[in-house]
Each structure stands twice: as C-alpha cells, then as structure tokens.
Amino acid sequence: MMTAEIYIVSEMKEDELGNIGLKHAKSVEEAIKISVIKHGCKAKILILPNGPKILPILLS
C-alpha cells in the first residue's frame, strides 16, 4: 500500500496547522530535501501550486 506525506509551505506557523495531518516546511526546497532524506532519491514527489484550490474527486 502506498502512503503519502503532505507538506504545506505557508506563512502560517507550524503550530497554527493543528492536528490535521499536514507537515510544515519553510520552503518548497526544504520539503523536497526532507522527503529525499526520508524516502531516498527515488522518492516520487508531487508539487501542487495553489494546493488549497484543488478539490478531490472520489470515484466509487
């Protein structure tokens, strides 16, 4: 089973995110660096500019 970690790059402070399962990064570069260190150089990384504007579609 594939799992994912979601990093948010925002002016919000890390403690303002609460407990919603998102991880905080100060920059896109920092989020990529953390991911590569944790998951290796073959990690699959998806960057979503304007992420909050994207709505998921659930297929049944």
Buried (B, 14 or more C-beta within 10 A) or exposed (E): EEEEEEBBBBEEEEEEBEEEEBEBBEEEEEBBEBBEEEEEEEEEEEEEEEBEEEEEEEEE
